[in-house]
């Protein structure tokens, strides 16, 4: 039996002496697409940052079984682009910043350039490669950030509110891209409040509440049954339902 892609055991995290995550334990297997839910302040984004090593745990363990047993097998797509106003970047350069050990004395290697181009093709932005990334629309920028994460070929992709603030046309394009990634057996953990658009992606829900896991299992409807509807309940009263 193969190891899970990622194992989190009794993970606790404090910031400024305040507990943000408490005794978090779960595993993600290969080819899983998981919705990470919870109210504001529940620790969803903090958990994603901990999974890629950006925030150290106070106690507990995160074991990455992808790649070379390091964070290289996991990539984060943040909700916002990095602040690089003093250094104008093209879309190609932004995406290439997701590469590691790809530079030669003369710049990017041919293999690295090919990886960037393939990532741009996956998110339907090949025609924007030479454009300043500051010229992109909100939806295009979100796709560029996904390409930047994909260029390192991670086994697990973490997405923080990928649909937030996008118009309907941009949402449709991005949902199609995420469906394609799922079809290619890419494992994902997605934080989102826009689950009506993304529900078909998920076979599992992890819900955080009060710094801990309140629910881990199949998506549920308001009656506690497995959810097969694309219409999500507005304010369900039982824990663990999609909201």
Short mmCIF file of the C-alpha atoms (twelve columns), coordinates in Angstrom:
data_MODEL
# 
_entry.id   MODEL 
# 
loop_
_atom_site.group_PDB 
_atom_site.id 
_atom_site.type_symbol 
_atom_site.label_atom_id 
_atom_site.label_alt_id 
_atom_site.label_comp_id 
_atom_site.label_asym_id 
_atom_site.label_seq_id 
_atom_site.Cartn_x 
_atom_site.Cartn_y 
_atom_site.Cartn_z 
_atom_site.pdbx_PDB_model_num 
ATOM 1   C CA . UNK A 1   0.000   0.000  0.000   1 
ATOM 2   C CA . UNK A 2   1.521   3.317  -1.069  1 
ATOM 3   C CA . UNK A 3   2.228   6.099  1.364   1 
ATOM 4   C CA . UNK A 4   -0.143  9.061  1.457   1 
ATOM 5   C CA . UNK A 5   0.998   12.139 -0.421  1 
ATOM 6   C CA . UNK A 6   1.039   14.197 2.761   1 
ATOM 7   C CA . UNK A 7   0.530   13.332 6.426   1 
ATOM 8   C CA . UNK A 8   -0.223  15.916 9.105   1 
ATOM 9   C CA . UNK A 9   -0.054  14.688 12.701  1 
ATOM 10  C CA . UNK A 10  -1.097  16.705 15.783  1 
ATOM 11  C CA . UNK A 11  -0.028  19.949 14.104  1 
ATOM 12  C CA . UNK A 12  -0.155  23.018 16.345  1 
ATOM 13  C CA . UNK A 13  0.842   26.520 15.311  1 
ATOM 14  C CA . UNK A 14  1.049   29.730 17.299  1 
ATOM 15  C CA . UNK A 15  1.488   33.290 16.068  1 
ATOM 16  C CA . UNK A 16  2.359   36.026 18.562  1 
ATOM 17  C CA . UNK A 17  1.654   33.530 21.372  1 
ATOM 18  C CA . UNK A 18  -1.889  32.974 20.073  1 
ATOM 19  C CA . UNK A 19  -2.957  29.483 19.010  1 
ATOM 20  C CA . UNK A 20  -3.960  29.446 15.334  1 
ATOM 21  C CA . UNK A 21  -4.013  25.689 14.650  1 
ATOM 22  C CA . UNK A 22  -4.568  23.047 17.324  1 
ATOM 23  C CA . UNK A 23  -4.002  19.284 17.027  1 
ATOM 24  C CA . UNK A 24  -4.612  19.102 13.263  1 
ATOM 25  C CA . UNK A 25  -4.346  15.550 11.908  1 
ATOM 26  C CA . UNK A 26  -5.195  14.333 8.393   1 
ATOM 27  C CA . UNK A 27  -3.740  12.584 5.357   1 
ATOM 28  C CA . UNK A 28  -4.054  13.346 1.650   1 
ATOM 29  C CA . UNK A 29  -3.709  10.466 -0.799  1 
ATOM 30  C CA . UNK A 30  -2.566  10.636 -4.404  1 
ATOM 31  C CA . UNK A 31  -5.201  11.933 -6.858  1 
ATOM 32  C CA . UNK A 32  -7.416  13.453 -4.133  1 
ATOM 33  C CA . UNK A 33  -9.129  16.823 -4.562  1 
ATOM 34  C CA . UNK A 34  -10.122 18.217 -1.183  1 
ATOM 35  C CA . UNK A 35  -12.166 21.287 -0.241  1 
ATOM 36  C CA . UNK A 36  -10.811 23.115 2.827   1 
ATOM 37  C CA . UNK A 37  -13.672 24.993 4.475   1 
ATOM 38  C CA . UNK A 38  -14.283 27.054 7.577   1 
ATOM 39  C CA . UNK A 39  -15.232 30.532 8.776   1 
ATOM 40  C CA . UNK A 40  -12.882 33.496 8.553   1 
ATOM 41  C CA . UNK A 41  -10.115 33.131 11.101  1 
ATOM 42  C CA . UNK A 42  -10.426 29.343 11.300  1 
ATOM 43  C CA . UNK A 43  -6.832  28.921 10.102  1 
ATOM 44  C CA . UNK A 44  -7.334  27.775 6.493   1 
ATOM 45  C CA . UNK A 45  -4.686  29.992 4.877   1 
ATOM 46  C CA . UNK A 46  -2.360  29.431 7.831   1 
ATOM 47  C CA . UNK A 47  -2.615  25.683 7.280   1 
ATOM 48  C CA . UNK A 48  -1.738  26.050 3.589   1 
ATOM 49  C CA . UNK A 49  1.316   28.150 4.474   1 
ATOM 50  C CA . UNK A 50  2.382   25.541 7.015   1 
ATOM 51  C CA . UNK A 51  2.066   22.761 4.442   1 
ATOM 52  C CA . UNK A 52  4.606   24.469 2.160   1 
ATOM 53  C CA . UNK A 53  6.945   25.326 5.023   1 
ATOM 54  C CA . UNK A 54  6.330   29.076 5.103   1 
ATOM 55  C CA . UNK A 55  5.141   28.918 8.711   1 
ATOM 56  C CA . UNK A 56  6.847   26.610 11.234  1 
ATOM 57  C CA . UNK A 57  4.752   24.421 13.482  1 
ATOM 58  C CA . UNK A 58  4.894   24.920 17.246  1 
ATOM 59  C CA . UNK A 59  4.527   21.152 17.632  1 
ATOM 60  C CA . UNK A 60  3.417   18.153 15.607  1 
ATOM 61  C CA . UNK A 61  4.612   16.966 12.230  1 
ATOM 62  C CA . UNK A 62  4.018   17.433 8.518   1 
ATOM 63  C CA . UNK A 63  5.437   14.669 6.340   1 
ATOM 64  C CA . UNK A 64  5.606   15.220 2.584   1 
ATOM 65  C CA . UNK A 65  5.853   11.941 0.695   1 
ATOM 66  C CA . UNK A 66  5.902   13.579 -2.745  1 
ATOM 67  C CA . UNK A 67  9.087   14.133 -4.700  1 
ATOM 68  C CA . UNK A 68  12.161  13.841 -2.481  1 
ATOM 69  C CA . UNK A 69  10.303  13.910 0.856   1 
ATOM 70  C CA . UNK A 70  10.474  17.707 0.977   1 
ATOM 71  C CA . UNK A 71  8.259   20.681 0.285   1 
ATOM 72  C CA . UNK A 72  9.319   20.558 -3.385  1 
ATOM 73  C CA . UNK A 73  6.389   18.188 -4.001  1 
ATOM 74  C CA . UNK A 74  3.854   20.808 -2.856  1 
ATOM 75  C CA . UNK A 75  3.141   24.210 -4.423  1 
ATOM 76  C CA . UNK A 76  0.955   27.056 -3.196  1 
ATOM 77  C CA . UNK A 77  -1.184  29.331 -5.353  1 
ATOM 78  C CA . UNK A 78  -1.771  32.443 -3.209  1 
ATOM 79  C CA . UNK A 79  -4.806  34.634 -3.553  1 
ATOM 80  C CA . UNK A 80  -2.669  37.664 -4.411  1 
ATOM 81  C CA . UNK A 81  0.380   38.196 -6.631  1 
ATOM 82  C CA . UNK A 82  3.787   38.989 -5.106  1 
ATOM 83  C CA . UNK A 83  4.663   42.650 -4.737  1 
ATOM 84  C CA . UNK A 84  7.297   43.364 -7.389  1 
ATOM 85  C CA . UNK A 85  6.425   46.925 -8.366  1 
ATOM 86  C CA . UNK A 86  10.088  47.993 -8.434  1 
ATOM 87  C CA . UNK A 87  10.980  45.184 -10.857 1 
ATOM 88  C CA . UNK A 88  8.510   44.990 -13.776 1 
ATOM 89  C CA . UNK A 89  8.038   41.382 -14.820 1 
ATOM 90  C CA . UNK A 90  6.569   39.805 -17.910 1 
ATOM 91  C CA . UNK A 91  4.084   36.963 -17.494 1 
ATOM 92  C CA . UNK A 92  6.810   34.557 -18.631 1 
ATOM 93  C CA . UNK A 93  9.192   35.896 -15.965 1 
ATOM 94  C CA . UNK A 94  6.523   35.690 -13.269 1 
ATOM 95  C CA . UNK A 95  5.848   32.049 -14.096 1 
ATOM 96  C CA . UNK A 96  9.577   31.236 -14.289 1 
ATOM 97  C CA . UNK A 97  9.992   32.515 -10.713 1 
ATOM 98  C CA . UNK A 98  8.342   29.257 -9.639  1 
ATOM 99  C CA . UNK A 99  11.316  27.259 -10.916 1 
ATOM 100 C CA . UNK A 100 14.194  26.115 -8.740  1 
ATOM 101 C CA . UNK A 101 17.769  25.467 -9.882  1 
ATOM 102 C CA . UNK A 102 16.878  26.296 -13.484 1 
ATOM 103 C CA . UNK A 103 19.316  29.093 -14.280 1 
ATOM 104 C CA . UNK A 104 22.468  28.682 -16.292 1 
ATOM 105 C CA . UNK A 105 25.208  31.287 -16.642 1 
ATOM 106 C CA . UNK A 106 23.348  32.590 -19.686 1 
ATOM 107 C CA . UNK A 107 19.867  32.570 -18.116 1 
ATOM 108 C CA . UNK A 108 17.114  29.942 -18.112 1 
ATOM 109 C CA . UNK A 109 17.996  26.570 -19.555 1 
ATOM 110 C CA . UNK A 110 16.098  25.241 -22.582 1 
ATOM 111 C CA . UNK A 111 14.369  22.716 -20.351 1 
ATOM 112 C CA . UNK A 112 13.265  25.467 -17.967 1 
ATOM 113 C CA . UNK A 113 11.930  27.618 -20.803 1 
ATOM 114 C CA . UNK A 114 9.987   24.650 -22.134 1 
ATOM 115 C CA . UNK A 115 8.514   24.015 -18.665 1 
ATOM 116 C CA . UNK A 116 7.359   27.644 -18.415 1 
ATOM 117 C CA . UNK A 117 5.775   27.490 -21.869 1 
ATOM 118 C CA . UNK A 118 3.961   24.266 -21.029 1 
ATOM 119 C CA . UNK A 119 2.638   25.758 -17.793 1 
ATOM 120 C CA . UNK A 120 1.358   28.798 -19.698 1 
ATOM 121 C CA . UNK A 121 -0.376  26.515 -22.178 1 
ATOM 122 C CA . UNK A 122 -2.086  24.625 -19.350 1 
ATOM 123 C CA . UNK A 123 -3.658  27.846 -18.068 1 
ATOM 124 C CA . UNK A 124 -4.416  29.215 -21.550 1 
ATOM 125 C CA . UNK A 125 -2.011  32.173 -21.323 1 
ATOM 126 C CA . UNK A 126 0.547   31.391 -24.037 1 
ATOM 127 C CA . UNK A 127 -0.426  34.540 -25.919 1 
ATOM 128 C CA . UNK A 128 0.367   36.680 -22.860 1 
ATOM 129 C CA . UNK A 129 3.904   35.402 -22.229 1 
ATOM 130 C CA . UNK A 130 5.638   38.667 -23.199 1 
ATOM 131 C CA . UNK A 131 3.031   40.976 -21.656 1 
ATOM 132 C CA . UNK A 132 3.732   42.762 -18.350 1 
ATOM 133 C CA . UNK A 133 2.027   40.752 -15.635 1 
ATOM 134 C CA . UNK A 134 0.654   44.043 -14.285 1 
ATOM 135 C CA . UNK A 135 -1.469  44.303 -17.450 1 
ATOM 136 C CA . UNK A 136 -3.390  41.084 -16.736 1 
ATOM 137 C CA . UNK A 137 -7.003  41.027 -15.636 1 
ATOM 138 C CA . UNK A 138 -7.858  39.518 -12.274 1 
ATOM 139 C CA . UNK A 139 -8.762  36.170 -13.799 1 
ATOM 140 C CA . UNK A 140 -5.663  36.085 -15.995 1 
ATOM 141 C CA . UNK A 141 -3.429  36.911 -13.042 1 
ATOM 142 C CA . UNK A 142 -4.938  34.085 -11.007 1 
ATOM 143 C CA . UNK A 143 -4.199  31.722 -13.901 1 
ATOM 144 C CA . UNK A 144 -0.619  33.026 -14.130 1 
ATOM 145 C CA . UNK A 145 -0.136  32.256 -10.438 1 
ATOM 146 C CA . UNK A 146 -1.394  28.721 -11.054 1 
ATOM 147 C CA . UNK A 147 1.133   28.392 -13.891 1 
ATOM 148 C CA . UNK A 148 3.890   29.612 -11.563 1 
ATOM 149 C CA . UNK A 149 2.975   26.826 -9.140  1 
ATOM 150 C CA . UNK A 150 2.666   24.178 -11.865 1 
ATOM 151 C CA . UNK A 151 6.041   24.940 -13.445 1 
ATOM 152 C CA . UNK A 152 7.811   23.031 -10.667 1 
ATOM 153 C CA . UNK A 153 5.595   20.000 -11.424 1 
ATOM 154 C CA . UNK A 154 4.273   19.527 -7.866  1 
ATOM 155 C CA . UNK A 155 2.263   16.457 -6.965  1 
ATOM 156 C CA . UNK A 156 0.034   18.461 -4.608  1 
ATOM 157 C CA . UNK A 157 -1.362  21.876 -5.531  1 
ATOM 158 C CA . UNK A 158 -2.708  24.181 -2.797  1 
ATOM 159 C CA . UNK A 159 -5.069  26.931 -3.937  1 
ATOM 160 C CA . UNK A 160 -6.166  29.755 -1.632  1 
ATOM 161 C CA . UNK A 161 -9.541  31.199 -2.747  1 
ATOM 162 C CA . UNK A 162 -8.851  30.778 -6.502  1 
ATOM 163 C CA . UNK A 163 -12.241 32.196 -7.563  1 
ATOM 164 C CA . UNK A 164 -12.434 35.145 -5.141  1 
ATOM 165 C CA . UNK A 165 -13.374 38.429 -6.803  1 
ATOM 166 C CA . UNK A 166 -13.576 37.059 -10.355 1 
ATOM 167 C CA . UNK A 167 -16.354 37.751 -12.888 1 
ATOM 168 C CA . UNK A 168 -18.451 34.881 -14.228 1 
ATOM 169 C CA . UNK A 169 -16.462 34.522 -17.456 1 
ATOM 170 C CA . UNK A 170 -13.169 34.289 -15.557 1 
ATOM 171 C CA . UNK A 171 -14.694 31.802 -13.114 1 
ATOM 172 C CA . UNK A 172 -15.811 29.557 -15.995 1 
ATOM 173 C CA . UNK A 173 -12.326 29.528 -17.549 1 
ATOM 174 C CA . UNK A 174 -10.627 28.828 -14.226 1 
ATOM 175 C CA . UNK A 175 -13.045 26.042 -13.292 1 
ATOM 176 C CA . UNK A 176 -12.326 24.390 -16.648 1 
ATOM 177 C CA . UNK A 177 -8.571  24.581 -15.950 1 
ATOM 178 C CA . UNK A 178 -9.009  23.021 -12.505 1 
ATOM 179 C CA . UNK A 179 -11.158 20.264 -14.007 1 
ATOM 180 C CA . UNK A 180 -8.375  19.554 -16.531 1 
ATOM 181 C CA . UNK A 181 -5.831  19.367 -13.693 1 
ATOM 182 C CA . UNK A 182 -8.051  16.931 -11.814 1 
ATOM 183 C CA . UNK A 183 -8.438  14.826 -14.959 1 
ATOM 184 C CA . UNK A 184 -4.638  14.643 -15.191 1 
ATOM 185 C CA . UNK A 185 -4.587  13.157 -11.650 1 
ATOM 186 C CA . UNK A 186 -3.264  16.285 -9.957  1 
ATOM 187 C CA . UNK A 187 -3.943  16.266 -6.225  1 
ATOM 188 C CA . UNK A 188 -5.368  19.525 -4.871  1 
ATOM 189 C CA . UNK A 189 -6.456  21.191 -1.650  1 
ATOM 190 C CA . UNK A 190 -8.698  24.180 -2.409  1 
ATOM 191 C CA . UNK A 191 -9.829  26.887 -0.001  1 
ATOM 192 C CA . UNK A 192 -12.940 28.512 -1.438  1 
ATOM 193 C CA . UNK A 193 -16.265 30.067 -0.527  1 
ATOM 194 C CA . UNK A 194 -17.449 29.645 -4.142  1 
ATOM 195 C CA . UNK A 195 -18.221 25.943 -3.884  1 
ATOM 196 C CA . UNK A 196 -21.268 26.062 -6.143  1 
ATOM 197 C CA . UNK A 197 -18.820 26.401 -9.042  1 
ATOM 198 C CA . UNK A 198 -16.221 23.952 -7.721  1 
ATOM 199 C CA . UNK A 199 -18.324 21.273 -6.036  1 
ATOM 200 C CA . UNK A 200 -17.874 18.724 -8.832  1 
ATOM 201 C CA . UNK A 201 -14.118 18.766 -8.168  1 
ATOM 202 C CA . UNK A 202 -14.340 17.425 -4.648  1 
ATOM 203 C CA . UNK A 203 -14.869 13.981 -3.197  1 
ATOM 204 C CA . UNK A 204 -13.804 15.074 0.280   1 
ATOM 205 C CA . UNK A 205 -14.230 18.019 2.629   1 
ATOM 206 C CA . UNK A 206 -12.047 19.092 5.545   1 
ATOM 207 C CA . UNK A 207 -13.692 21.785 7.658   1 
ATOM 208 C CA . UNK A 208 -11.817 23.852 10.238  1 
ATOM 209 C CA . UNK A 209 -13.544 25.551 13.137  1 
ATOM 210 C CA . UNK A 210 -12.106 26.971 16.355  1 
ATOM 211 C CA . UNK A 211 -8.567  26.134 15.172  1 
ATOM 212 C CA . UNK A 212 -9.312  22.402 14.848  1 
ATOM 213 C CA . UNK A 213 -10.838 19.970 12.353  1 
ATOM 214 C CA . UNK A 214 -14.609 19.952 12.799  1 
ATOM 215 C CA . UNK A 215 -15.331 17.565 9.919   1 
ATOM 216 C CA . UNK A 216 -13.366 15.337 7.544   1 
ATOM 217 C CA . UNK A 217 -15.314 13.263 5.053   1 
ATOM 218 C CA . UNK A 218 -17.558 13.290 2.004   1 
ATOM 219 C CA . UNK A 219 -19.463 16.470 1.055   1 
ATOM 220 C CA . UNK A 220 -22.795 16.577 2.889   1 
ATOM 221 C CA . UNK A 221 -26.082 18.331 2.246   1 
ATOM 222 C CA . UNK A 222 -28.091 20.130 4.920   1 
ATOM 223 C CA . UNK A 223 -29.631 16.832 6.084   1 
ATOM 224 C CA . UNK A 224 -26.274 15.142 6.627   1 
ATOM 225 C CA . UNK A 225 -26.518 13.048 3.456   1 
ATOM 226 C CA . UNK A 226 -23.888 12.793 0.760   1 
ATOM 227 C CA . UNK A 227 -24.286 15.807 -1.498  1 
ATOM 228 C CA . UNK A 228 -24.883 15.208 -5.205  1 
ATOM 229 C CA . UNK A 229 -26.471 18.582 -5.942  1 
ATOM 230 C CA . UNK A 230 -24.735 21.541 -7.497  1 
ATOM 231 C CA . UNK A 231 -26.867 23.862 -5.339  1 
ATOM 232 C CA . UNK A 232 -25.264 24.354 -1.926  1 
ATOM 233 C CA . UNK A 233 -27.305 25.263 1.158   1 
ATOM 234 C CA . UNK A 234 -26.935 28.931 2.200   1 
ATOM 235 C CA . UNK A 235 -26.514 28.586 5.975   1 
ATOM 236 C CA . UNK A 236 -26.667 24.935 7.063   1 
ATOM 237 C CA . UNK A 237 -27.144 24.296 10.754  1 
ATOM 238 C CA . UNK A 238 -25.180 21.079 11.126  1 
ATOM 239 C CA . UNK A 239 -21.377 20.861 11.163  1 
ATOM 240 C CA . UNK A 240 -19.567 19.455 8.170   1 
ATOM 241 C CA . UNK A 241 -21.905 20.588 5.392   1 
ATOM 242 C CA . UNK A 242 -20.688 22.607 2.469   1 
ATOM 243 C CA . UNK A 243 -21.009 26.354 3.010   1 
# 
